[in-house]
Amino acid sequence: MSRILIADDQALLRASLRALVNGYDGCEVVGEAENGAQAVRLAADLSPDLVLMDVRMPVLDGIEATRRITAADSGVRVLILTTFDLDEYVYEGLLAGASGFLLKDSPPADLVKAIEVIRGGEALLTPAATRRLITEFVRGRKVKGHLAPTPDETLDTLTTREREVLTLVARGLSNTEIGTELFVSMSTVKTHMSALLAKLGARDRAQLVIRAYESGVVRAG
């Protein structure tokens, strides 16, 4: 059973999310927060598996709340929900440790699928979100002190094939698509993914993408 915490300042939306999550087999809502500070406290007290996190909330915004939650407990996953389809939210949310990003006006089936993906240890990172991240670095924009690219010596520990897999992950390809691109089996792709996560000290796919962009492994064109 996956334990889920909902963080949103709108009571009506929290109620809707609660009904949807509790109606999904294998999931239960263990708590609700109406602001980011409360979300941080409840995450520490309840140790949920997943937090559905709004971005714009009083007291403490969802990005900073995500940063504090994931820093305190690497086992907690965060799915950011927002009505604002803006580049900085995608980048900052993933950089803060979120495992996914989904618009609030997405169909309920998309939210259910997102929960399932993240419950399985993957990251919900669409090609569209990936393109936004690439744009951030191509423009050379400074985002809270982060500039692109930054040399990353840990990448020297990767094999040639692992670097190929990392590049394809950063371009938004799924495991199935990576297997097709490299003509290898799904089990081989998963083996390479496990090696990448271990060598780069990344918690999930989203963090691998961030590392790839920050280090300059992936560039436009």
C-alpha positions in Angstrom: 0.0 0.0 0.0 1.4 3.4 -1.1 1.0 6.2 1.5 0.3 9.5 -0.1 0.4 13.1 1.3 -1.6 15.8 -0.5 -0.3 19.4 -0.3 -2.5 22.1 -1.8 -4.0 25.4 -0.4 -7.4 24.7 -2.0 -9.6 22.6 0.1 -11.8 21.6 -2.8 -8.9 20.3 -4.9 -7.5 18.4 -1.9 -10.9 16.7 -1.5 -10.9 15.8 -5.2 -7.4 14.4 -5.1 -8.2 12.5 -2.0 -11.2 10.8 -3.6 -9.2 10.0 -6.7 -6.2 8.6 -4.8 -8.3 6.6 -2.3 -10.2 5.1 -5.2 -7.0 3.8 -6.8 -6.1 0.3 -5.7 -3.0 0.1 -3.6 -3.0 3.8 -2.5 -4.3 5.7 0.5 -4.1 9.3 1.5 -2.4 9.6 4.9 -2.5 13.3 5.3 -3.3 16.7 3.9 -1.4 20.0 4.0 -2.7 23.5 3.2 0.7 25.1 2.8 4.3 24.2 2.2 5.5 24.4 5.8 2.8 22.1 6.9 3.7 19.7 4.1 7.3 19.5 5.4 6.1 18.8 8.9 3.6 16.1 7.9 6.2 14.5 5.6 8.5 14.2 8.6 5.8 12.9 10.9 4.0 10.5 8.4 6.9 9.3 6.1 4.6 9.1 3.0 5.8 7.3 -0.1 4.7 10.1 -2.3 3.7 13.7 -1.9 1.3 15.4 -4.4 2.7 19.0 -4.2 1.2 22.2 -5.3 3.6 25.0 -6.4 2.0 28.2 -5.2 1.1 27.9 -1.6 1.2 30.3 1.4 3.9 30.3 4.1 6.2 28.1 2.0 6.0 27.4 -1.7 5.9 23.9 -3.1 9.4 24.1 -4.6 11.1 24.9 -1.3 8.9 22.4 0.5 10.0 19.8 -2.0 13.7 20.7 -1.5 13.3 20.3 2.3 11.3 17.1 2.1 13.7 15.3 -0.3 16.8 16.5 1.6 15.4 15.1 4.9 14.2 11.8 3.5 15.6 10.5 0.1 12.9 7.8 0.1 10.0 10.2 -0.3 9.0 11.0 -3.9 7.3 14.2 -4.9 5.0 14.8 -7.8 4.5 18.5 -8.5 1.0 19.6 -9.6 0.5 23.1 -10.9 -1.8 25.2 -13.1 1.2 27.1 -14.4 3.0 25.5 -17.3 6.2 27.6 -16.8 9.8 26.7 -17.6 11.2 27.7 -14.2 8.7 25.5 -12.4 9.8 22.4 -14.4 13.5 23.1 -13.9 13.4 24.2 -10.3 11.0 21.5 -9.2 13.2 18.7 -10.6 16.4 20.4 -9.3 14.7 20.5 -5.8 14.3 16.7 -6.0 10.8 16.2 -7.5 10.3 13.0 -9.4 7.6 14.4 -11.7 5.7 17.4 -12.9 2.0 17.3 -14.0 -0.5 20.1 -14.8 -3.6 20.2 -12.6 -5.9 20.3 -15.6 -4.6 16.9 -16.8 -7.2 14.2 -17.1 -7.6 12.1 -13.9 -6.2 9.1 -15.8 -3.0 10.9 -16.3 -2.6 11.5 -12.6 -3.3 7.9 -11.8 -0.7 6.9 -14.4 1.8 9.4 -12.9 1.3 7.9 -9.5 1.9 4.4 -10.9 5.0 5.4 -12.7 6.6 7.1 -9.6 5.5 4.2 -7.4 7.5 2.0 -9.7 10.6 3.9 -9.0 10.7 5.8 -12.2 10.4 9.6 -12.8 7.6 11.2 -14.7 9.6 13.4 -17.1 8.0 13.9 -20.5 9.9 14.9 -23.7 8.1 18.3 -23.4 9.6 18.9 -19.9 13.0 17.7 -21.2 12.9 20.3 -24.0 12.3 23.0 -21.5 15.4 21.9 -19.5 17.5 22.0 -22.7 16.2 25.5 -23.5 17.3 26.7 -20.0 20.9 25.6 -20.7 21.0 26.7 -24.4 20.0 30.2 -23.4 22.7 30.2 -20.7 20.2 31.4 -18.1 21.2 31.6 -14.5 18.7 29.8 -12.3 19.3 30.5 -8.6 23.1 30.3 -9.0 23.2 27.4 -11.4 24.9 27.9 -14.8 25.4 25.5 -17.7 27.5 23.5 -18.2 29.4 22.5 -15.0 32.2 19.9 -15.3 31.3 16.6 -13.6 34.2 14.3 -12.9 32.0 11.5 -11.8 31.0 11.1 -15.4 34.5 9.8 -16.1 33.5 6.6 -14.2 30.8 5.8 -16.9 31.4 3.3 -19.7 30.8 4.3 -23.3 27.5 2.5 -23.3 26.4 4.1 -20.0 27.0 7.5 -21.4 25.0 6.6 -24.4 22.1 5.5 -22.2 22.4 8.7 -20.1 22.2 10.8 -23.2 19.1 9.1 -24.4 17.5 9.4 -21.0 18.2 13.1 -21.0 16.6 13.4 -24.4 13.3 12.1 -23.0 13.4 8.5 -24.3 11.7 5.7 -22.3 13.4 2.5 -21.4 11.6 0.8 -24.3 12.7 3.5 -26.7 16.3 3.3 -25.5 16.3 -0.5 -26.1 15.1 0.0 -29.6 17.6 2.8 -30.3 20.6 0.8 -29.0 19.3 -2.7 -30.1 19.5 -4.1 -26.6 17.0 -5.9 -24.4 14.9 -4.3 -21.7 16.9 -6.1 -19.0 20.1 -4.7 -20.4 18.6 -1.2 -20.4 17.6 -1.6 -16.7 21.0 -2.9 -15.8 22.6 0.3 -17.4 20.0 2.4 -15.6 20.9 0.9 -12.2 24.6 1.4 -12.9 24.0 5.1 -13.8 21.9 5.7 -10.6 24.6 4.1 -8.5 27.6 5.7 -10.0 26.1 9.2 -10.2 24.4 9.0 -6.8 21.0 9.9 -8.4 17.7 8.9 -6.8 15.8 8.6 -10.1 15.5 9.4 -13.8 14.8 13.0 -13.2 18.1 13.5 -11.3 20.0 11.8 -14.1 18.5 14.3 -16.6 19.6 17.2 -14.4 23.1 15.9 -14.1 23.3 15.3 -17.9 22.3 18.9 -18.6 24.4 20.5 -15.9 27.6 18.7 -17.1 27.0 19.4 -20.8 26.5 15.8 -21.8 23.4 16.9 -23.6 23.4 19.9 -25.9 20.9 21.4 -28.4 21.2 19.8 -31.8 
